[in-house]
């Protein structure tokens, strides 16, 4: 019985958290893109590198994937 009450209290707390942050999340994802994620490639970097190889490009495009690109 105590476990059910604890689960119900957790569900209510989660619902209240999502409701309270609803506007903040909608504003952050307006336009369909995440504001804290940049596009791949040196043209989207603040300080682009002087040289850029195909391997560098493949690594940048696959980040944060767990598998390395197949161009190694």
RASULWO-V520301 format. One record per pair of residues at least 24 apart in sequence whose ideal C-beta (glycine too) atoms are under 10 Angstrom apart, sorted by the first residue. I is the first residue (numbers start at 1). J is the second residue. D is the distance in Angstrom with one decimal. If there is no record, write none. Layout:
i={I;I}
j={J;J}
d={D;D}
//
This chain:
i={37}
j={64}
d={9.9}
//
